[in-house]
Amino acid sequence: MKTVVLFTLIGAVLGTVVVDFIAPAAIAWDHTPRAGAALCNCGELSHSVATAMIQWQAAGSALGAVGFLVLGVLWELRQRKKQLAPA
């Protein structure tokens, strides 16, 4: 059980790290003003960008945790099979 929890936590951290490299470019692309719309409400835009970054990080953490949870369960099953196998 400890191994599964450890895999899940590692996955959550790795998911956040990966998103920290990908999200800024995606958020910048998504929040770039279109042609003819150079003026913006800076307070609203900064709130929108911060919210988007937090949402990306939460999604990355969740995906990493779920992915590594599956790997952790498979790892545990494999270790149990090895222990049950006759020597």
Buried (B, 14 or more C-beta within 10 A) or exposed (E): EEEBEEBBBBBBBBBBEEBEEEBBEEBEEEEEEEEEEEEEEEEEEEEBBEEBBEEBBEBBBBBBBBBBBBBBBEBBEEEEEEEEEEE
